[in-house]
Amino acid sequence: RSESISRICAIGRMTLSTKILLTITCQNLVSKDWMSKSDPICVVYERAADGAKQEVGRTEWIKDCKDPVFQTRIDVDYFFEKKQRLVFDVRDVDDPKKVLDGDEIGSIECTLSKIIGSVKGKLTDKLKHSNGKETGSITIMSEEQGGRDKDVMYVEMRGVKLANKDGFMGKSDPYVKLIKLRKDGDTVEVYRSEAIDNDLNPKWKPFTVSMKDLCNGKQDEKFKLECWDEDPATKDDMIGWIETTFNELAEKKTVGLNDRPGGSTKEPGSIAVDRIHIIRYPTLYDYISNGCELTVSVAIDFTMSNGDPADPNSLHYIQPDGSLNQYEQAMIGVGEILVEYDQDKKIAVYGFGGVVAGHSEASHCFPLNGNINKPEVDDVAGLLAAYRSAISSTKLYGPTNFAPVIQQTIMHARECKKQAYHVLLILTDGDITDKQETIKAIVQASHEPMSVIIVGVGEETFEEMVMLDGDNGRLVDESGKASDRDIVQFVPFVSAKSKEDLASKVLGELPAQLLKYMCKHQRVPASWANSPYVLPGGDWAKSL
C-alpha cells in the first residue's frame, strides 16, 4: 500500500482553490402574478470589494411555481483564503431573455465560505425584497466538483478451489487480471498479479488500482476479473472470468467464476475478497462541509516597543477618523475569513506583555474581555471592540513572550469536544524573548489539531519569526524533541499589498496543515462513516 501511495502522492498536494457546484431551491415564494404563481429564475452574482456585482451564473426559468427546484447548477471557483460575497437574486420574469426586466421577488447576500461551513454544506435563509419584507426562503447546497479521480481501490484476494489446468503432473499456477470495459467494446488490462506456483487456493499479494483507470471512478460500473494459469513453456490457460463491480466485491466477498468461452469446466472455482476499500484523498471541503469547524484565537502584543497609544506614531494608535492601524487591519483581514467556518462565530482574544488595570506586573496571557474562563467575543466586531477597550486601560510593558498564549490554545484544543481545528493568530511588533519556551510550546502544539499564524506589525526584521516558521526544517526543542509537522506561518504585515493579499499570504499553508493532522491521526470526515473510504497513509500526508 505504501508503495502505491508514494507513487501517486504528488497529485494529492493541497491547492487553495477548487470548483464548487451550487444547487438552488426556493420555498414558498410570494406570487408576483395576479392570476397565477410566479415564474422564477435565480441569478447569482459575486460582489467585488468595491461593491460592484458580476454575474457568475443563472438557473433555468420555471413557470408557475412557488417552490422551484432548479436543475441548473451554478459553477463557482472557491478560494479558501478569500472572502467571496455572493448575491442570489430571485426574480419573476415573463421572458428569460430579459431577466432584469422581471419583478424582484427577493434576494440574499452571503459568503461562499458561509455556505460551505454550514451543516452538510447547505444553507437555508429568508429571501427579502429591497423593501425589507420576507418573500420566501432559499436553500443553497454546495458540492465539490471533481477531485475524486485520485481514488484508489485496495484489494486483498485469494482463489478458492480453482480448476487445475496442469493435469495429473501438477497444479495450476494462478494469477488474476483486472480489465477495464470501454464503452466502444474494447478492453484494457489495468492490473496483473503475480503467479503463484502449484496452488489451487492461492493468496495473492495485496494490490491497489486506480478507480479512474479501472471503472471511470464509479463504484457501480462493471469491470472484468479474469483468472489464468501461467504456463511459460506454452500458452497461458484461462481458468475463469466474471464481470463485477467494486460494490459487488465489497458486498458479496466471494464471487464464482465463469468458465472460459467454449470451455467445458463445470466448476472453475471462486475468488474470495478478504479486504477491499477505497483510499480516498481528502480535501478541505470534505472536513469543513461535514462539521469540522475552525475556531479562532487572537493574541495581541501589548509591549512598550509598540509606542504610547496616545502618540500618533504608535502602532497601537487609534485613528480619530476611524481608519485602521496595522493591528486592526490584520485582525480584521484574517479574522473575517476564519470566523465564517465557526458556527457560533466566537473569537477568544488575549493580550500579552501588558499590565492589566488593577495589577502591578505584566501578564503574558490575559483575556481582553477580563474573563479568563470565557475569553470569547462575538465575531470580528467584538474583537475590534475588545482591542480598542483594552488599549485604553492596559499599560504597555514587556517582554515579548509567546509560550503562554500557545499553551493556552493547546489546552483549549485538548478540551474541545467538537471536531474542530484551532487557529491561533499572534499579532506582534518584535522578536520573542522566550525563544526556547516558544519552540517547546510549538513542538507540543504540533501534535494537536492547531496552527499558529504570526503577523509581524511594524518595520522590524523579525529574524526569530522566520526561524519559527519551520519552512527550512522541523523545529527541535532543547530536549531534542522535533515538531510533528510544520504548524507555523509567519508574514510581515508590510509585505502585503492589501488586506486581501495579507489574508492570502497568512492562510496559504493552513489547509495543508489541517489535512496533515487529520490524515496522521486518521480522523476521517463525518460523511465517510459507514463508507468504503479510508484515508491515505503518512507518506501522502508528508507530501502536502
C-alpha positions as CSV (number, residue, x, y, z in Angstrom):
1,R,0.0,0.0,0.0
2,S,2.8,2.5,1.0
3,E,4.4,1.9,-2.4
4,S,1.3,2.8,-4.3
5,I,0.6,5.9,-2.2
6,S,4.2,7.1,-2.7
7,R,3.7,6.6,-6.4
8,I,0.8,9.0,-6.6
9,C,1.2,11.2,-3.6
10,A,2.4,14.1,-5.8
11,I,-1.1,14.5,-7.2
12,G,-2.6,14.8,-3.7
13,R,-1.0,18.1,-2.9
14,M,-3.3,20.7,-1.5
15,T,-4.4,23.7,-3.5
16,L,-6.2,26.7,-2.1
17,S,-8.9,26.8,-4.9
18,T,-11.4,24.2,-6.0
19,K,-14.6,24.1,-8.1
20,I,-17.9,24.2,-6.2
21,L,-21.3,23.4,-7.7
22,L,-24.3,25.2,-6.1
23,T,-27.8,23.7,-6.3
24,I,-30.6,26.2,-5.6
25,T,-34.1,25.6,-4.4
26,C,-36.7,28.1,-3.1
27,Q,-39.7,27.6,-0.8
28,N,-43.0,29.4,-0.6
29,L,-42.2,32.3,-2.9
30,V,-44.7,35.1,-2.9
31,S,-46.7,35.5,-6.1
32,K,-45.9,38.4,-8.3
33,D,-48.6,37.5,-10.9
34,W,-52.2,38.4,-10.4
35,M,-53.9,35.2,-11.6
36,S,-51.1,32.6,-11.1
37,K,-47.9,31.8,-9.3
38,S,-44.6,33.5,-10.1
39,D,-42.3,32.3,-12.9
40,P,-39.0,32.4,-11.0
41,I,-35.3,32.4,-12.1
42,C,-32.3,32.9,-9.9
43,V,-29.3,35.0,-11.0
44,V,-26.1,34.6,-8.9
45,Y,-23.6,37.4,-8.7
46,E,-20.2,37.8,-7.0
47,R,-19.7,41.2,-5.3
48,A,-16.3,42.8,-5.6
49,A,-14.6,44.7,-2.8
50,D,-15.7,48.0,-4.4
51,G,-19.3,46.8,-4.3
52,A,-19.7,46.1,-8.0
53,K,-21.5,42.9,-9.0
54,Q,-20.5,40.4,-11.7
55,E,-22.8,37.6,-12.8
56,V,-21.5,34.1,-12.0
57,G,-24.4,32.2,-13.5
58,R,-28.2,31.7,-13.6
59,T,-30.6,28.9,-13.2
60,E,-33.2,27.9,-15.7
61,W,-36.6,29.7,-15.8
62,I,-39.5,27.7,-14.2
63,K,-43.1,28.8,-15.0
64,D,-45.9,29.0,-12.5
65,C,-44.1,27.6,-9.4
66,K,-43.7,28.8,-5.8
67,D,-41.4,26.0,-4.7
68,P,-38.9,25.8,-7.6
69,V,-36.2,23.1,-7.6
70,F,-33.7,24.5,-10.1
71,Q,-31.8,21.9,-12.2
72,T,-29.2,24.2,-13.5
73,R,-26.3,24.3,-11.0
74,I,-24.0,27.2,-10.6
75,D,-20.3,26.6,-11.0
76,V,-18.0,28.8,-8.9
77,D,-14.3,28.9,-8.0
78,Y,-13.8,28.6,-4.3
79,F,-10.8,30.2,-2.7
80,F,-10.3,29.4,1.0
81,E,-8.2,32.4,1.6
82,K,-10.6,34.9,0.1
83,K,-13.9,36.5,1.3
84,Q,-16.2,35.8,-1.6
85,R,-19.5,37.5,-1.3
86,L,-22.3,36.1,-3.4
87,V,-25.7,37.6,-4.2
88,F,-28.7,35.3,-5.0
89,D,-31.3,37.4,-6.8
90,V,-34.7,35.6,-7.4
91,R,-36.9,37.3,-9.9
92,D,-40.3,36.7,-11.6
93,V,-39.9,37.0,-15.3
94,D,-42.1,36.8,-18.4
95,D,-39.2,36.4,-20.8
96,P,-36.0,34.6,-19.7
97,K,-34.0,36.7,-22.2
98,K,-35.0,39.8,-20.3
99,V,-34.3,38.8,-16.7
100,L,-33.5,42.3,-15.4
101,D,-36.9,43.5,-16.7
102,G,-38.6,41.0,-14.4
103,D,-40.1,41.7,-11.0
104,E,-37.9,41.4,-7.9
105,I,-39.0,38.6,-5.6
106,G,-36.2,38.7,-3.1
107,S,-32.5,38.1,-2.6
108,I,-29.9,37.2,-0.1
109,E,-26.2,38.1,0.2
110,C,-23.7,35.8,2.0
111,T,-20.2,34.5,1.7
112,L,-19.4,31.3,-0.1
113,S,-17.5,30.1,3.0
114,K,-20.7,30.5,5.0
115,I,-22.5,28.1,2.6
116,I,-19.7,25.6,2.7
117,G,-19.3,25.9,6.5
118,S,-23.0,25.3,7.1
119,V,-24.2,21.9,8.2
120,K,-23.5,19.4,5.3
121,G,-22.6,22.4,3.2
122,K,-26.2,23.5,2.9
123,L,-27.5,27.0,3.8
124,T,-31.2,28.0,4.2
125,D,-32.1,31.6,4.6
126,K,-35.0,34.0,4.2
127,L,-35.3,35.9,0.9
128,K,-36.0,39.6,1.3
129,H,-37.4,42.2,-1.0
130,S,-35.5,45.5,-1.2
131,N,-38.4,47.0,0.8
132,G,-37.4,44.7,3.7
133,K,-40.3,42.3,3.5
134,E,-39.7,38.5,3.6
135,T,-40.7,36.9,0.4
136,G,-39.9,33.2,0.9
137,S,-36.9,31.0,1.6
138,I,-33.9,29.9,-0.4
139,T,-31.7,26.8,0.1
140,I,-28.3,26.6,-1.4
141,M,-26.4,23.3,-1.4
142,S,-22.7,23.1,-2.2
143,E,-20.8,20.2,-3.7
144,E,-17.2,19.9,-4.6
145,Q,-16.7,19.3,-8.3
146,G,-14.4,16.5,-9.3
147,G,-11.3,15.7,-7.2
148,R,-12.1,12.0,-7.0
149,D,-10.0,10.9,-9.9
150,K,-7.3,10.0,-7.4
151,D,-9.4,7.3,-5.6
152,V,-7.5,4.0,-5.3
153,M,-9.0,0.6,-4.8
154,Y,-7.1,-1.5,-2.3
155,V,-7.7,-5.3,-2.5
156,E,-6.6,-8.5,-0.8
157,M,-8.0,-11.5,-2.6
158,R,-7.4,-15.3,-3.0
159,G,-8.6,-18.1,-5.1
160,V,-10.8,-20.9,-3.8
161,K,-10.8,-24.4,-5.3
162,L,-9.6,-23.1,-8.7
163,A,-9.7,-25.5,-11.6
164,N,-6.5,-27.4,-12.3
165,K,-5.2,-26.7,-15.8
166,D,-1.9,-28.7,-15.5
167,G,-3.3,-32.3,-15.5
168,F,-2.0,-35.1,-13.3
169,M,1.6,-33.9,-13.2
170,G,0.9,-30.6,-11.3
171,K,-1.4,-27.9,-10.3
172,S,-2.3,-24.5,-11.9
173,D,-0.1,-21.5,-11.3
174,P,-2.8,-18.9,-11.0
175,Y,-2.7,-15.1,-11.4
176,V,-5.5,-12.6,-11.8
177,K,-6.1,-9.7,-14.2
178,L,-8.4,-6.7,-13.8
179,I,-9.6,-5.3,-17.1
180,K,-11.4,-2.1,-18.0
181,L,-14.5,-2.4,-20.2
182,R,-14.6,0.5,-22.6
183,K,-17.8,1.8,-24.0
184,D,-16.7,1.2,-27.5
185,G,-16.3,-2.5,-26.8
186,D,-12.6,-2.6,-26.4
187,T,-10.8,-3.7,-23.2
188,V,-7.7,-2.5,-21.4
189,E,-5.7,-4.6,-19.0
190,V,-5.2,-2.4,-15.9
191,Y,-3.6,-4.8,-13.4
192,R,-2.0,-8.2,-13.4
193,S,-1.0,-10.0,-10.2
194,E,2.0,-12.3,-9.6
195,A,1.5,-16.0,-10.5
196,I,1.6,-18.5,-7.6
197,D,3.1,-21.8,-8.4
198,N,1.2,-25.1,-7.9
199,D,-1.7,-23.8,-5.8
200,L,-5.4,-24.1,-6.3
201,N,-6.1,-21.9,-3.3
202,P,-3.6,-19.1,-3.9
203,K,-3.4,-15.9,-1.8
204,W,-2.1,-13.1,-3.9
205,K,-0.2,-10.1,-2.6
206,P,-2.4,-7.0,-1.7
207,F,-2.6,-4.6,-4.6
208,T,-4.0,-1.2,-5.5
209,V,-5.6,0.0,-8.7
210,S,-6.7,3.5,-9.8
211,M,-10.5,3.6,-9.8
212,K,-10.4,6.0,-12.6
213,D,-8.4,3.6,-14.8
214,L,-10.5,0.6,-13.9
215,C,-14.1,1.8,-13.8
216,N,-14.1,5.6,-14.5
217,G,-14.1,6.2,-10.7
218,K,-17.6,4.6,-10.4
219,Q,-18.2,2.0,-7.7
220,D,-21.2,0.5,-9.7
221,E,-19.5,0.4,-13.1
222,K,-18.5,-3.1,-14.3
223,F,-15.0,-4.3,-15.0
224,K,-13.8,-7.8,-15.8
225,L,-11.8,-10.0,-13.5
226,E,-10.0,-12.9,-15.2
227,C,-8.1,-15.8,-13.5
228,W,-5.3,-17.5,-15.6
229,D,-2.9,-20.4,-15.2
230,E,0.6,-19.3,-16.1
231,D,2.5,-21.7,-18.5
232,P,5.8,-20.2,-19.7
233,A,6.5,-23.2,-21.9
234,T,3.4,-23.0,-24.0
235,K,0.4,-20.7,-23.6
236,D,-1.4,-19.4,-20.5
237,D,-4.8,-21.0,-19.9
238,M,-7.8,-19.1,-18.7
239,I,-9.3,-20.6,-15.5
240,G,-12.4,-18.4,-15.4
241,W,-13.7,-14.9,-15.5
242,I,-16.5,-12.7,-14.2
243,E,-17.8,-9.2,-14.8
244,T,-18.2,-7.4,-11.5
245,T,-18.1,-4.1,-9.7
246,F,-16.5,-2.6,-6.7
247,N,-19.8,-2.6,-4.8
248,E,-20.4,-6.3,-5.7
249,L,-17.0,-7.4,-4.4
250,A,-17.4,-5.3,-1.3
251,E,-20.8,-6.8,-0.6
252,K,-20.5,-10.5,-1.6
253,K,-16.9,-11.1,-0.6
254,T,-16.9,-14.3,-2.7
255,V,-17.8,-14.5,-6.4
256,G,-18.0,-17.6,-8.6
257,L,-16.0,-17.7,-11.8
258,N,-17.5,-18.4,-15.2
259,D,-15.7,-21.0,-17.5
260,R,-13.7,-19.6,-20.4
261,P,-15.6,-19.2,-23.6
262,G,-16.0,-22.6,-25.3
263,G,-14.7,-24.4,-22.2
264,S,-16.1,-27.5,-20.5
265,T,-15.0,-26.9,-16.9
266,K,-18.1,-27.2,-14.7
267,E,-16.5,-25.6,-11.6
268,P,-13.8,-23.1,-12.4
269,G,-13.6,-22.0,-8.8
270,S,-14.2,-18.8,-6.9
271,I,-12.4,-15.6,-6.0
272,A,-12.7,-14.5,-2.3
273,V,-12.1,-10.9,-1.3
274,D,-10.7,-10.7,2.2
275,R,-10.3,-7.0,2.3
276,I,-11.4,-4.2,0.0
277,H,-11.7,-0.4,0.4
278,I,-11.1,2.8,-1.4
279,I,-8.2,5.0,-0.5
280,R,-9.6,8.5,-0.8
281,Y,-7.5,11.7,-0.7
282,P,-9.5,14.1,1.5
283,T,-9.9,17.8,0.7
284,L,-10.5,20.8,3.0
285,Y,-14.1,20.8,1.7
286,D,-14.6,17.2,3.0
287,Y,-14.0,18.4,6.5
288,I,-15.5,21.9,6.5
289,S,-18.7,20.9,4.9
290,N,-19.2,17.9,7.3
291,G,-19.0,19.7,10.6
292,C,-15.3,20.4,11.2
293,E,-15.1,24.0,12.5
294,L,-12.2,26.4,12.5
295,T,-12.0,28.0,15.9
296,V,-10.1,31.2,16.2
297,S,-8.0,32.7,19.0
298,V,-6.2,36.0,18.7
299,A,-3.2,37.2,20.8
300,I,-2.1,40.8,20.7
301,D,1.2,42.3,21.6
302,F,0.9,44.9,24.5
303,T,4.7,45.5,24.9
304,M,6.0,49.0,25.2
305,S,8.0,48.8,22.0
306,N,4.7,49.5,20.2
307,G,4.9,53.1,21.5
308,D,2.5,55.1,23.6
309,P,-1.1,54.5,22.2
310,A,-1.7,58.2,22.7
311,D,1.2,59.0,20.3
312,P,0.1,59.2,16.6
313,N,3.3,57.3,15.7
314,S,2.4,54.4,17.9
315,L,1.5,51.1,16.3
316,H,-1.5,51.0,18.7
317,Y,-2.7,54.5,17.9
318,I,-6.5,54.6,17.4
319,Q,-7.2,56.9,14.5
320,P,-9.8,59.6,15.2
321,D,-11.1,59.4,11.7
322,G,-11.9,55.7,12.0
323,S,-9.1,54.4,9.8
324,L,-7.5,51.2,11.0
325,N,-4.0,50.8,12.3
326,Q,-1.9,47.7,11.3
327,Y,-3.1,45.6,14.2
328,E,-6.7,46.3,13.3
329,Q,-6.2,45.7,9.6
330,A,-4.5,42.3,10.4
331,M,-7.1,41.1,12.9
332,I,-10.0,42.0,10.6
333,G,-8.4,40.8,7.4
334,V,-7.7,37.3,8.7
335,G,-10.4,37.1,11.3
336,E,-13.3,37.8,8.9
337,I,-12.3,34.9,6.8
338,L,-11.7,32.3,9.5
339,V,-14.8,33.2,11.6
340,E,-17.1,32.1,8.7
341,Y,-16.0,28.5,9.4
342,D,-17.1,28.6,13.1
343,Q,-20.8,28.1,13.8
344,D,-21.0,30.4,16.8
345,K,-18.5,32.9,15.5
346,K,-16.9,33.3,18.8
347,I,-13.2,34.5,19.0
348,A,-11.1,34.1,22.0
349,V,-8.9,37.2,22.3
350,Y,-5.8,37.6,24.6
351,G,-3.1,40.1,25.2
352,F,0.5,39.5,26.2
353,G,3.2,41.7,27.6
354,G,0.9,44.3,29.3
355,V,-0.1,45.3,32.8
356,V,-3.8,44.9,33.2
357,A,-5.7,47.6,35.2
358,G,-5.6,46.7,38.9
359,H,-2.4,44.7,38.6
360,S,1.3,45.7,39.1
361,E,3.1,43.0,37.0
362,A,3.0,42.2,33.3
363,S,0.8,39.3,32.2
364,H,1.7,37.2,29.1
365,C,-1.8,35.8,28.6
366,F,-4.7,37.9,29.7
367,P,-8.2,37.9,28.2
368,L,-9.2,41.3,26.7
369,N,-12.7,40.9,28.0
370,G,-11.5,40.3,31.5
371,N,-13.0,36.8,31.8
372,I,-10.3,34.1,31.7
373,N,-13.0,31.3,31.8
374,K,-14.8,32.8,28.8
375,P,-12.4,34.9,26.8
376,E,-14.5,34.8,23.7
377,V,-16.1,37.8,22.0
378,D,-18.7,37.9,19.3
379,D,-17.4,37.9,15.7
380,V,-14.8,40.4,14.3
381,A,-16.8,43.4,15.5
382,G,-16.4,42.1,19.1
383,L,-12.7,41.5,18.5
384,L,-12.2,45.1,17.4
385,A,-14.2,46.5,20.2
386,A,-12.3,44.4,22.8
387,Y,-9.0,45.5,21.4
388,R,-9.8,49.2,21.5
389,S,-11.2,49.0,25.0
390,A,-8.1,47.2,26.3
391,I,-5.7,49.7,24.6
392,S,-7.2,52.4,26.7
393,S,-6.9,50.5,30.0
394,T,-3.8,48.4,29.7
395,K,-0.3,49.6,30.4
396,L,2.2,48.6,27.7
397,Y,5.2,46.8,29.2
398,G,7.0,43.6,28.2
399,P,8.8,41.3,27.4
400,T,7.5,39.6,24.3
401,N,6.7,36.0,25.3
402,F,4.7,33.7,23.0
403,A,4.8,30.4,25.0
404,P,1.9,31.3,27.4
405,V,-0.7,32.1,24.7
406,I,0.4,29.0,22.7
407,Q,0.0,26.8,25.8
408,Q,-3.5,28.4,26.4
409,T,-4.5,27.4,22.9
410,I,-3.1,23.9,23.4
411,M,-5.3,23.5,26.5
412,H,-8.4,24.7,24.6
413,A,-7.7,22.3,21.7
414,R,-7.4,19.4,24.1
415,E,-10.6,20.3,26.0
416,C,-12.7,20.9,22.9
417,K,-15.5,18.3,22.5
418,K,-16.5,19.0,18.9
419,Q,-14.5,18.2,15.7
420,A,-12.5,21.4,15.3
421,Y,-9.2,22.7,14.1
422,H,-7.8,25.6,16.2
423,V,-6.0,28.6,14.7
424,L,-4.0,31.0,16.9
425,L,-3.3,34.4,15.3
426,I,-0.5,36.2,17.0
427,L,0.0,39.9,16.2
428,T,3.4,41.3,17.3
429,D,5.8,44.1,16.7
430,G,9.0,42.4,17.6
431,D,11.0,39.3,18.1
432,I,10.4,37.0,21.0
433,T,12.4,36.9,24.3
434,D,11.3,33.4,25.3
435,K,12.7,31.6,22.3
436,Q,13.3,28.2,23.8
437,E,10.0,28.1,25.7
438,T,8.2,29.1,22.5
439,I,9.9,26.4,20.5
440,K,8.9,23.8,23.2
441,A,5.3,25.0,23.1
442,I,5.2,24.8,19.3
443,V,6.6,21.3,19.3
444,Q,3.9,20.3,21.8
445,A,1.2,22.1,19.7
446,S,2.3,20.2,16.5
447,H,0.7,17.1,18.0
448,E,-2.7,18.9,18.5
449,P,-5.3,20.0,15.9
450,M,-4.0,23.5,15.7
451,S,-1.9,26.0,13.7
452,V,-0.1,29.2,14.7
453,I,-0.2,32.3,12.4
454,I,2.1,35.2,13.2
455,V,1.7,38.6,11.6
456,G,4.7,40.9,12.2
457,V,3.4,44.5,12.6
458,G,5.8,47.5,12.0
459,E,9.2,47.7,10.5
460,E,11.3,45.1,12.4
461,T,13.3,42.4,10.6
462,F,11.6,39.6,12.7
463,E,14.6,37.2,12.3
464,E,13.3,34.9,15.1
465,M,9.9,34.7,13.5
466,V,11.4,33.4,10.2
467,M,13.1,30.6,12.3
468,L,9.8,29.7,13.9
469,D,8.1,29.3,10.5
470,G,9.8,26.0,10.0
471,D,10.0,26.0,6.3
472,N,13.7,25.1,6.4
473,G,13.2,22.1,8.6
474,R,11.4,20.9,11.7
475,L,11.8,22.8,14.9
476,V,13.7,20.9,17.7
477,D,13.4,21.9,21.3
478,E,16.2,21.8,23.9
479,S,15.4,18.2,24.9
480,G,15.8,17.1,21.3
481,K,12.1,16.6,20.5
482,A,11.2,17.6,17.0
483,S,7.9,19.1,15.9
484,D,5.5,16.6,14.4
485,R,4.7,18.8,11.5
486,D,5.0,22.4,10.4
487,I,2.2,24.4,12.0
488,V,3.6,28.0,11.9
489,Q,3.2,30.6,9.2
490,F,4.8,34.0,9.6
491,V,4.1,37.0,7.4
492,P,5.3,40.6,7.9
493,F,2.4,43.0,7.5
494,V,4.4,45.4,5.3
495,S,4.9,42.6,2.7
496,A,1.2,42.6,1.9
497,K,-0.2,44.9,-0.7
498,S,-3.7,44.9,0.7
499,K,-5.9,43.3,3.4
500,E,-6.8,40.6,0.8
501,D,-3.2,40.0,0.0
502,L,-2.3,39.6,3.7
503,A,-5.0,37.0,4.2
504,S,-3.8,35.1,1.1
505,K,-0.2,35.0,2.4
506,V,-1.2,34.2,6.0
507,L,-3.7,31.4,5.2
508,G,-1.7,29.9,2.4
509,E,-0.4,26.9,4.4
510,L,-3.4,26.3,6.7
511,P,-5.4,23.8,4.5
512,A,-2.4,21.5,4.2
513,Q,-1.6,21.8,7.9
514,L,-5.2,20.7,8.7
515,L,-5.1,17.8,6.3
516,K,-1.7,16.6,7.6
517,Y,-3.1,16.5,11.1
518,M,-6.3,14.7,10.1
519,C,-4.6,12.1,8.0
520,K,-1.8,11.4,10.5
521,H,-4.4,10.9,13.3
522,Q,-6.8,9.0,11.0
523,R,-9.7,11.4,11.7
524,V,-12.0,10.9,8.7
525,P,-14.6,13.4,7.5
526,A,-18.0,12.7,9.2
527,S,-19.6,11.8,5.8
528,W,-17.2,8.9,5.5
529,A,-18.7,7.0,8.4
530,N,-20.0,3.5,7.2
531,S,-18.4,4.0,3.8
532,P,-15.7,2.1,2.0
533,Y,-13.3,5.1,2.2
534,V,-10.1,5.2,4.2
535,L,-7.5,7.9,4.5
536,P,-4.2,7.5,2.8
537,G,-1.1,6.7,4.8
538,G,1.5,9.0,6.2
539,D,3.6,9.1,3.1
540,W,0.9,11.1,1.3
541,A,0.3,13.4,4.3
542,K,4.0,14.3,4.4
543,S,3.9,15.3,0.8
544,L,1.5,18.2,1.4
